[in-house]
Amino acid sequence: MDTKFSGLPAFIWSVADLLRGEFKQSQYGRIILPFTILRRLECVLAPTKAKVLAEADKCRNMNADAAEKILLNKAGLSFYNTSPMDLGTLGETQVLDNLETYVQSFSPAAREIFEHFSFSEFIEKLDEANLLYVVANKFANIDLSPSTVPNYEMGLIFEELIRRFAESSNETAGEHFTPRDIVRLTTSLVFAGDDEVLSKPGVVRSIYDPTAGRVVFFRRAWNICMNSIRRRGWWALGRNSILNPMPSARAICW
């Protein structure tokens, strides 16, 4: 990881100091990971937020599916949020209610992430311990915008947080993630020499990952195929199924 970002995981994980005594070590990640995702999402949405909010008012009486398509288009992303709030504007009173409303204002796919983390349950516990405002404010002051933290570095930061979560839970970090450099190397080796094959019209290739945890190997393999095909102006169609019994693991996959 670039030295510019090397201290960011430790800074984010320092939130654990606030949780000590009120939560078990094994629970730290269930708070820190979703708050990190929440902060990243709102930073990504910031440039188009005003457009989405303006359009959301016009879509209130529309069919839900139609409104979602319009709002996704305005956001220019695969998700959106229709709340004027963010972590820095939750206020000092009714923080729990405001945060719940804010999270519920995400588009369905993004909202599902927080459901898999049981986020509501943990922020209620934070509120009972009088820590919710402090934790939310801590994350509100972390700049996770793509211009400051590019996607690749953000992925490395998140993986480092998962590693720390695994350590605090007395689990093996490898059960949760494989470093991206390893993913890139192994998938590249699998496809080595296949560029000519993938360039032929009508070629069909199935990708099977029997141990798809966060599906990073699948995503990397998919990108290799797509890049090879798009260079020649052709397209690929495919579908992947993720069967993972752990809701939090599905949230991390997102």
HUVENMO-V627628 format. One record per helix or strand. SS is the DSSP state (h for helix, s for strand). FROM is the first residue (numbers start at 1). LEN is the number of residues. Records with the same first field share a line. If there is no record, write none. Layout:
SS = FROM-LEN + FROM-LEN
This chain:
h = 8-6 + 16-4 + 25-34 + 64-12 + 87-3 + 95-10 + 108-9 + 119-10 + 132-9 + 151-18 + 173-3 + 180-12 + 195-4 + 216-15 + 247-7
s = 20-1 + 23-1 + 81-1 + 106-1
